[in-house]
Amino acid sequence: MLRKIRTILAVIFFAGITLLFLDFTGSVHGWLGWMAKVQFLPAVLALNVGVIVGLVILTLLLGRVYCSVICPMGVMQDVVSWVHSRSKKGKYRFGYSPAVSWLRYTVLALFIVAMIAGIGSFVALLAPYSSYGRIASNLFAPVYDWINNLFAYIAERAGSYAFYENEVWIRSIPVFVIAAVTFVVVAILAWRGGRTYCNTICPVGTVLGFLSRYSLLGIRIDKNKCNACGLCSRQCKSSCINGKEHSVDYSRCVACMDCIGTCAHGAISYGMRYGSRRNKPATADAKVNKSEAPDVGRRAFVTGLALAGGTAALKAQTGKLDGGLAVIEDKQKPERTTPIVPPGAISLRNMARHCTGCQLCVSACPNDVLRPSAGLVTLMQPESSYERGYCRPECNRCSQVCPSGAIRPITIAEKSAIQIGHAVWIRKNCIPVTEGLACGNCARHCPAGAILMVPSVPGDPESVRIPAVDTEKCIGCGACENLCPARPFSAIYVEGNEVHRDV
């Protein structure tokens, strides 16, 4: 029963978090966005005290159920391991092995140092939730979009517009490669050894493993019933049960409950780890009908999960042809001295210290503005680029979905007054200068009214007009850069601000 409850909850969390990265309509985030905010590392970086305390209490009460229920990377490993277990060679393929503590704590120490030093790329590489986010957004999302586009094609032919197409494109080749390599490595480890990644590399697993050593409830082995057959050890994907010595390494046990159903002698149960009744022999007076005996472990497990989950949820609460004749040349990304980070990020420093590179904001951006950085230190963290769209004043979706505090929640009104960068005019690329033709596209579409068209020749009102940028009014939205007709480089582009300011 406990295993079924755990499996159902894990499927709900896994499906919900996956949908957050697949959904391009923005509708899912309103209902399930809290699932991203209750992930351990994002909650720590966002200083979300309610979620942190809830997860710590959950671990001290029930053990590492976070790893087997809430963490999507953990559940993904279980899925891979389960697929392998369906084969003959996959059954009972595990075995007890001592913990590789030196590796676990070394990785954790390096992870903490990287967080303090602001080396976001290393933090993003090891964070389990973020690693799964990159896998979902780079590997799963394209497949989801292709299926959606197929339905859109069929629906359109049938005269229905229940679906609409979404362009499929790779936002960053380096991040795509990292996501693919991560998926392959973790899948191989899970296929061969179950929870190897969780118990040797994952820093969150190491922290929660330390806490779960002192959990109130856990897997218990009744020495009087156990015949040391070792079947539980061969079924344990965490390799933490020593059947011969009747012991469990609680720092690695993820409370998956697989061992309980495996034992044919009823020697394994889930309940209070401390107390005078532990491992005492059964007496005639102690024999009670199972249907009448209260299942304290089951009640505590369900009650604890419901309480912690409820508390955490409450807290978290373009065309290609010119006239059909000539192919339009694609825009090229300009060389920016300072990267652009979205409104709500506050500064490049804040982004570097809080972002885990999960790609949720990149997946949620409806205007194709955000994409992962290719910089060494900021690798996988989001930055704005305006070749495909611009940051529309009426959209604040990225600030609403970020779970780690790298992009703080802002209102539409607040966004319109935040300057994330300023426009810079490049004379040699401007059509009025190169072609002698009137344009003014940048001025017409500037939502802040920061661009004014002035005569190219001072004192000659009849000369072609060129843009003049008021950097005090410009908010850096990129409308001018995106809508500039000059190719391949725009005649006007946005240079980022290291620290955002109000205008």
C-alpha positions as CSV (number, residue, x, y, z in Angstrom):
1,M,0.0,0.0,0.0
2,L,2.8,2.4,0.9
3,R,4.6,1.7,-2.3
4,K,1.4,2.5,-4.3
5,I,0.9,5.8,-2.5
6,R,4.5,6.7,-3.1
7,T,4.3,5.8,-6.8
8,I,1.0,7.7,-7.4
9,L,2.4,10.9,-5.7
10,A,5.7,10.5,-7.7
11,V,3.8,10.2,-11.0
12,I,1.8,13.3,-10.2
13,F,4.9,15.4,-9.4
14,F,6.9,14.1,-12.3
15,A,4.1,14.7,-14.8
16,G,3.3,18.1,-13.4
17,I,6.9,19.4,-13.5
18,T,7.5,17.9,-16.9
19,L,4.4,19.8,-18.2
20,L,5.8,23.0,-16.8
21,F,8.7,22.7,-19.3
22,L,6.6,21.5,-22.2
23,D,3.7,24.0,-22.0
24,F,4.2,26.9,-24.3
25,T,0.7,28.5,-23.7
26,G,1.4,29.6,-20.1
27,S,-1.8,28.0,-18.8
28,V,-0.1,25.2,-16.8
29,H,2.1,27.5,-14.7
30,G,-1.0,29.0,-13.0
31,W,-2.0,25.7,-11.7
32,L,1.3,23.8,-11.2
33,G,3.9,26.5,-10.8
34,W,4.2,25.7,-7.1
35,M,5.8,22.4,-8.0
36,A,8.9,24.2,-9.2
37,K,9.0,26.4,-6.1
38,V,9.0,23.4,-3.7
39,Q,12.2,22.0,-5.2
40,F,15.0,22.1,-2.6
41,L,17.8,24.0,-4.2
42,P,15.6,26.7,-5.8
43,A,13.9,27.2,-2.5
44,V,17.3,27.6,-0.8
45,L,18.5,30.2,-3.4
46,A,15.2,32.0,-3.2
47,L,15.4,32.0,0.7
48,N,11.9,30.5,0.7
49,V,12.0,29.7,4.4
50,G,8.5,28.1,4.5
51,V,9.5,25.5,1.8
52,I,12.9,24.8,3.3
53,V,11.5,24.2,6.8
54,G,8.8,22.1,5.3
55,L,11.2,19.9,3.4
56,V,13.6,19.6,6.4
57,I,10.7,18.5,8.6
58,L,9.5,16.1,6.0
59,T,12.9,14.5,5.8
60,L,13.4,14.3,9.6
61,L,9.9,12.7,9.8
62,L,9.7,10.3,6.9
63,G,13.3,10.1,5.5
64,R,14.3,10.9,1.9
65,V,10.8,10.8,0.4
66,Y,11.7,14.1,-1.3
67,C,14.1,12.2,-3.6
68,S,11.6,9.5,-4.5
69,V,8.4,11.7,-4.8
70,I,9.2,15.4,-5.4
71,C,12.5,15.5,-7.2
72,P,11.9,14.9,-11.0
73,M,15.5,13.7,-11.6
74,G,15.0,11.0,-8.9
75,V,11.7,9.9,-10.4
76,M,13.2,9.8,-13.9
77,Q,15.9,7.4,-12.6
78,D,13.1,5.2,-11.1
79,V,11.4,5.1,-14.5
80,V,14.5,4.0,-16.2
81,S,15.2,1.4,-13.5
82,W,11.6,0.2,-13.7
83,V,11.9,-0.3,-17.5
84,H,15.0,-2.4,-17.0
85,S,13.4,-4.5,-14.2
86,R,10.7,-5.6,-16.7
87,S,13.4,-7.8,-18.4
88,K,14.6,-11.1,-16.9
89,K,18.1,-9.7,-16.5
90,G,16.8,-6.6,-14.7
91,K,15.1,-8.4,-11.8
92,Y,17.1,-8.5,-8.5
93,R,20.1,-7.0,-10.2
94,F,21.1,-4.8,-7.2
95,G,23.1,-5.6,-4.1
96,Y,24.4,-4.0,-0.9
97,S,27.5,-1.8,-1.3
98,P,29.1,0.5,1.3
99,A,28.5,4.3,0.8
100,V,31.1,6.2,-1.1
101,S,31.1,9.0,1.5
102,W,34.3,10.7,0.4
103,L,32.9,11.3,-3.1
104,R,29.5,12.5,-1.9
105,Y,30.9,15.0,0.5
106,T,33.7,16.2,-1.9
107,V,31.1,16.9,-4.5
108,L,28.9,18.7,-1.9
109,A,31.9,20.8,-0.7
110,L,32.8,21.8,-4.3
111,F,29.1,22.6,-4.9
112,I,28.9,24.9,-1.9
113,V,32.1,26.7,-2.9
114,A,30.8,27.2,-6.4
115,M,27.6,28.7,-5.0
116,I,29.5,31.1,-2.7
117,A,31.9,32.1,-5.5
118,G,29.0,32.6,-8.0
119,I,30.2,30.0,-10.5
120,G,26.7,29.4,-11.8
121,S,27.8,26.9,-14.5
122,F,29.1,24.4,-12.0
123,V,26.1,24.8,-9.8
124,A,23.7,24.4,-12.7
125,L,25.6,21.3,-13.9
126,L,25.0,19.4,-10.6
127,A,21.6,20.7,-9.5
128,P,19.2,17.8,-9.9
129,Y,16.0,19.8,-10.6
130,S,17.8,22.0,-13.1
131,S,19.5,19.0,-14.8
132,Y,16.1,17.5,-15.4
133,G,14.7,20.9,-16.5
134,R,17.3,21.0,-19.3
135,I,16.5,17.5,-20.3
136,A,12.8,18.2,-20.5
137,S,13.2,21.6,-22.3
138,N,15.8,20.4,-24.8
139,L,15.0,16.8,-25.4
140,F,11.3,16.3,-24.5
141,A,9.9,19.6,-25.5
142,P,10.8,19.4,-29.2
143,V,9.0,16.0,-29.4
144,Y,6.0,17.5,-27.6
145,D,6.0,20.5,-30.0
146,W,6.2,18.2,-33.1
147,I,3.2,16.2,-31.9
148,N,1.3,19.5,-31.2
149,N,2.2,20.8,-34.7
150,L,0.9,17.5,-36.2
151,F,-2.4,18.0,-34.4
152,A,-2.5,21.6,-35.5
153,Y,-2.0,20.6,-39.1
154,I,-4.7,18.0,-38.9
155,A,-7.1,20.4,-37.1
156,E,-6.5,23.2,-39.6
157,R,-7.4,20.9,-42.5
158,A,-10.6,20.0,-40.6
159,G,-11.4,23.7,-40.2
160,S,-10.6,23.8,-36.5
161,Y,-8.2,26.0,-34.6
162,A,-8.1,24.1,-31.3
163,F,-4.4,23.8,-31.8
164,Y,-1.8,26.2,-33.2
165,E,1.7,25.6,-34.4
166,N,4.8,26.3,-32.2
167,E,8.2,26.7,-33.9
168,V,10.7,24.1,-32.9
169,W,14.3,25.4,-32.7
170,I,17.5,24.8,-30.7
171,R,18.1,27.8,-28.5
172,S,21.6,26.8,-27.6
173,I,23.7,24.0,-29.1
174,P,26.1,23.7,-26.1
175,V,23.1,23.4,-23.6
176,F,21.5,20.9,-25.9
177,V,24.6,18.8,-25.9
178,I,24.9,19.1,-22.1
179,A,21.3,18.0,-21.6
180,A,21.8,15.0,-23.9
181,V,25.0,13.9,-22.2
182,T,23.4,14.3,-18.8
183,F,20.4,12.3,-19.8
184,V,22.6,9.5,-21.3
185,V,24.9,9.4,-18.2
186,V,22.1,9.4,-15.6
187,A,20.0,6.9,-17.6
188,I,23.0,4.5,-17.9
189,L,23.7,4.8,-14.1
190,A,20.0,4.2,-13.4
191,W,19.8,1.2,-15.8
192,R,22.8,-0.4,-14.2
193,G,22.7,0.6,-10.6
194,G,19.4,2.3,-9.8
195,R,20.1,5.4,-7.6
196,T,23.8,5.6,-8.2
197,Y,23.6,9.3,-9.3
198,C,21.5,10.2,-6.2
199,N,23.8,8.6,-3.7
200,T,27.2,9.6,-5.1
201,I,26.9,12.8,-7.1
202,C,23.7,14.7,-6.3
203,P,24.5,17.4,-3.7
204,V,20.8,17.7,-2.7
205,G,20.7,14.0,-2.1
206,T,23.8,14.2,0.2
207,V,22.3,17.0,2.3
208,L,18.9,15.2,2.7
209,G,20.8,12.0,3.3
210,F,22.6,13.5,6.2
211,L,19.2,14.6,7.7
212,S,17.5,11.3,7.0
213,R,20.1,9.6,9.3
214,Y,18.0,11.0,12.1
215,S,14.5,10.5,10.6
216,L,11.7,9.4,12.9
217,L,10.3,6.8,10.6
218,G,12.1,4.5,8.3
219,I,12.6,0.9,7.0
220,R,12.9,-1.6,9.8
221,I,14.1,-5.2,9.7
222,D,12.7,-7.7,12.2
223,K,15.7,-10.0,13.0
224,N,13.4,-12.6,14.4
225,K,11.6,-13.0,11.1
226,C,14.5,-12.4,8.7
227,N,16.3,-15.5,7.4
228,A,19.1,-13.4,5.7
229,C,18.0,-14.5,2.2
230,G,19.3,-11.2,0.8
231,L,16.3,-10.7,-1.5
232,C,15.7,-7.2,-0.1
233,S,19.3,-6.2,-0.8
234,R,18.9,-7.4,-4.4
235,Q,15.7,-5.4,-4.9
236,C,17.1,-2.2,-3.2
237,K,17.9,0.3,-6.0
238,S,19.8,2.5,-3.4
239,S,22.0,-0.5,-2.4
240,C,21.5,0.5,1.2
241,I,20.1,-2.7,2.8
242,N,22.6,-5.1,4.3
243,G,20.3,-8.2,4.6
244,K,23.0,-10.3,6.3
245,E,23.5,-7.8,9.1
246,H,19.9,-6.7,9.2
247,S,20.9,-3.0,8.8
248,V,19.8,-0.1,6.6
249,D,21.9,2.9,5.6
250,Y,19.3,5.6,6.1
251,S,21.4,8.3,4.5
252,R,20.9,6.5,1.1
253,C,17.4,5.0,1.6
254,V,14.9,7.0,-0.4
255,A,11.8,5.3,1.1
256,C,10.7,3.8,-2.2
257,M,9.1,0.9,-0.2
258,D,10.2,-1.7,-2.9
259,C,11.8,-3.9,-0.3
260,I,8.6,-4.3,1.8
261,G,6.7,-6.1,-1.0
262,T,9.8,-8.2,-1.8
263,C,10.2,-9.8,1.6
264,A,8.2,-13.1,1.7
265,H,8.5,-13.4,5.5
266,G,7.1,-10.0,6.5
267,A,10.4,-9.1,8.1
268,I,10.5,-5.6,6.6
269,S,8.2,-2.8,7.5
270,Y,8.1,1.0,7.6
271,G,7.5,2.6,11.0
272,M,9.1,4.2,14.1
273,R,12.9,3.7,14.1
274,Y,13.2,4.5,17.8
275,G,11.5,2.9,20.8
276,S,11.4,-0.1,23.0
277,R,9.4,-2.3,20.6
278,R,12.1,-2.2,17.9
279,N,13.2,-5.7,16.9
280,K,11.6,-7.3,19.9
281,P,10.5,-10.9,19.4
282,A,6.8,-11.5,18.9
283,T,4.9,-13.0,21.9
284,A,1.5,-14.7,22.1
285,D,0.0,-11.5,23.7
286,A,1.5,-9.4,20.9
287,K,-0.1,-11.3,18.1
288,V,-2.9,-9.3,16.8
289,N,-5.1,-9.6,13.7
290,K,-3.4,-7.5,11.0
291,S,-6.8,-6.1,9.9
292,E,-7.4,-4.8,13.4
293,A,-4.0,-3.5,14.2
294,P,-3.4,0.2,13.5
295,D,-0.8,0.8,10.8
296,V,1.1,3.6,12.4
297,G,3.8,3.7,9.7
298,R,1.3,4.0,6.9
299,R,-0.7,6.7,8.7
300,A,2.3,8.7,9.5
301,F,3.7,8.4,6.0
302,V,0.5,9.7,4.4
303,T,-0.2,12.3,7.0
304,G,3.4,13.7,6.8
305,L,3.4,13.9,3.0
306,A,0.0,15.6,2.9
307,L,1.0,18.1,5.6
308,A,4.4,19.0,4.1
309,G,3.1,19.1,0.6
310,G,0.1,21.3,1.6
311,T,2.4,23.6,3.5
312,A,4.9,23.9,0.7
313,A,2.1,24.5,-1.9
314,L,0.5,27.2,0.2
315,K,3.8,28.9,0.6
316,A,4.9,28.7,-3.0
317,Q,1.7,29.9,-4.0
318,T,7.7,35.3,-38.8
319,G,7.7,35.2,-42.5
320,K,10.6,33.9,-44.6
321,L,10.0,35.6,-48.0
322,D,9.9,39.2,-49.1
323,G,6.9,39.5,-51.4
324,G,7.2,35.8,-52.3
325,L,10.3,36.5,-54.4
326,A,13.5,37.0,-52.4
327,V,14.6,35.1,-49.3
328,I,15.0,37.4,-46.3
329,E,18.4,37.1,-44.7
330,D,18.3,36.0,-41.1
331,K,19.4,38.4,-38.4
332,Q,22.7,37.8,-36.7
333,K,23.3,38.3,-33.0
334,P,25.3,41.4,-32.2
335,E,28.4,41.4,-30.1
336,R,27.2,42.8,-26.8
337,T,29.7,44.2,-24.3
338,T,27.3,43.4,-21.4
339,P,24.7,40.6,-21.6
340,I,21.0,41.4,-21.1
341,V,19.1,39.6,-18.4
342,P,15.3,39.9,-18.1
343,P,13.4,42.4,-15.9
344,G,13.3,41.3,-12.3
345,A,16.8,39.8,-12.4
346,I,18.0,43.0,-10.7
347,S,21.6,42.6,-11.9
348,L,24.1,40.2,-13.5
349,R,25.5,39.5,-10.1
350,N,22.1,38.5,-8.7
351,M,21.4,36.3,-11.7
352,A,24.8,34.6,-11.4
353,R,24.3,33.9,-7.6
354,H,20.7,32.6,-7.8
355,C,20.1,31.0,-11.2
356,T,20.4,27.2,-11.4
357,G,20.0,27.1,-15.2
358,C,16.8,25.0,-15.1
359,Q,15.5,26.7,-18.3
360,L,12.0,27.1,-17.0
361,C,12.0,30.8,-17.9
362,V,13.4,30.0,-21.3
363,S,10.6,27.5,-21.9
364,A,8.0,29.9,-20.6
365,C,9.0,32.9,-22.7
366,P,6.3,33.3,-25.4
367,N,8.4,35.7,-27.5
368,D,11.5,33.6,-28.0
369,V,13.6,36.2,-26.3
370,L,15.3,34.2,-23.6
371,R,17.9,31.6,-24.4
372,P,20.7,29.9,-22.4
373,S,24.0,31.7,-22.2
374,A,27.1,30.1,-23.8
375,G,29.5,32.0,-21.5
376,L,31.8,29.8,-19.4
377,V,30.9,31.2,-15.9
378,T,27.2,31.9,-16.8
379,L,26.7,28.8,-18.9
380,M,23.1,27.7,-19.1
381,Q,21.8,30.8,-17.4
382,P,19.2,32.8,-19.3
383,E,20.0,36.0,-21.3
384,S,17.9,38.1,-23.7
385,S,18.5,38.3,-27.4
386,Y,16.2,39.9,-29.9
387,E,16.7,38.1,-33.3
388,R,13.3,36.3,-33.0
389,G,11.3,38.6,-30.9
390,Y,11.4,41.3,-28.3
391,C,10.5,41.6,-24.6
392,R,6.9,42.8,-24.8
393,P,5.9,45.3,-22.1
394,E,2.7,43.3,-21.4
395,C,4.5,40.1,-20.6
396,N,6.1,39.2,-17.2
397,R,5.9,35.4,-17.4
398,C,9.6,34.7,-16.7
399,S,9.4,36.5,-13.4
400,Q,6.3,34.5,-12.4
401,V,7.8,31.1,-13.0
402,C,11.4,31.4,-11.7
403,P,11.6,29.3,-8.5
404,S,15.1,30.3,-7.3
405,G,14.8,34.1,-7.0
406,A,17.1,34.8,-9.9
407,I,14.2,36.7,-11.5
408,R,12.1,38.3,-8.9
409,P,8.3,38.6,-9.4
410,I,7.3,41.9,-10.9
411,T,4.0,43.4,-12.1
412,I,3.4,44.7,-15.6
413,A,3.5,48.3,-14.3
414,E,6.9,47.7,-12.6
415,K,8.3,46.1,-15.7
416,S,7.6,49.2,-17.8
417,A,9.8,51.3,-15.5
418,I,12.8,48.9,-15.4
419,Q,15.8,49.6,-17.7
420,I,17.6,46.4,-18.5
421,G,19.7,48.0,-21.2
422,H,19.8,50.8,-23.7
423,A,19.7,51.1,-27.4
424,V,22.8,51.9,-29.4
425,W,22.6,53.1,-33.1
426,I,25.1,51.8,-35.7
427,R,25.3,54.4,-38.5
428,K,26.9,52.2,-41.1
429,N,24.0,49.7,-40.9
430,C,21.1,52.2,-41.1
431,I,19.0,52.1,-44.2
432,P,18.4,55.9,-44.4
433,V,22.2,56.3,-44.5
434,T,23.1,53.3,-46.7
435,E,20.2,53.5,-49.1
436,G,19.0,57.1,-48.7
437,L,15.5,55.9,-48.0
438,A,13.1,56.9,-45.2
439,C,12.6,54.3,-42.6
440,G,11.8,55.1,-38.9
441,N,10.7,51.6,-38.0
442,C,12.6,51.7,-34.7
443,A,10.9,55.0,-33.6
444,R,7.4,53.8,-34.6
445,H,7.6,50.7,-32.5
446,C,9.5,51.9,-29.5
447,P,7.0,51.4,-26.6
448,A,8.9,53.9,-24.3
449,G,9.0,56.7,-26.9
450,A,12.8,56.8,-26.5
451,I,13.7,57.1,-30.2
452,L,13.2,60.2,-32.2
453,M,13.8,60.6,-35.9
454,V,16.0,63.7,-36.6
455,P,17.5,65.1,-39.9
456,S,20.7,63.3,-40.9
457,V,22.2,66.7,-41.8
458,P,21.9,69.2,-39.0
459,G,20.0,72.3,-40.1
460,D,18.6,70.6,-43.2
461,P,15.0,69.4,-42.5
462,E,14.7,67.9,-46.0
463,S,17.6,65.4,-45.4
464,V,16.7,61.8,-44.6
465,R,16.0,61.2,-40.9
466,I,18.0,59.0,-38.7
467,P,17.2,57.7,-35.2
468,A,18.4,59.5,-32.0
469,V,18.1,57.5,-28.8
470,D,17.2,59.0,-25.4
471,T,19.0,56.6,-23.2
472,E,17.3,57.9,-20.1
473,K,13.9,56.8,-21.4
474,C,15.0,53.6,-23.1
475,I,14.1,50.4,-21.2
476,G,16.1,47.9,-23.4
477,C,13.1,45.9,-24.5
478,G,14.6,45.2,-27.9
479,A,11.7,46.2,-30.1
480,C,13.9,48.5,-32.2
481,E,16.5,45.8,-32.7
482,N,14.1,43.1,-33.6
483,L,12.0,45.2,-36.0
484,C,14.9,46.9,-37.7
485,P,14.8,45.9,-41.4
486,A,18.6,46.0,-41.8
487,R,20.3,42.7,-42.5
488,P,22.2,40.7,-41.3
489,F,22.9,43.1,-38.4
490,S,20.4,45.5,-37.1
491,A,21.3,49.2,-37.3
492,I,20.2,49.5,-33.7
493,Y,20.8,47.1,-30.9
494,V,20.5,46.9,-27.1
495,E,23.5,46.9,-24.8
496,G,22.8,45.4,-21.4
497,N,23.1,47.0,-18.0
498,E,25.1,45.3,-15.3
499,V,22.6,46.6,-12.7
500,H,19.0,47.4,-13.7
501,R,17.6,50.8,-12.8
502,D,14.3,52.5,-12.7
503,V,13.4,55.1,-15.4
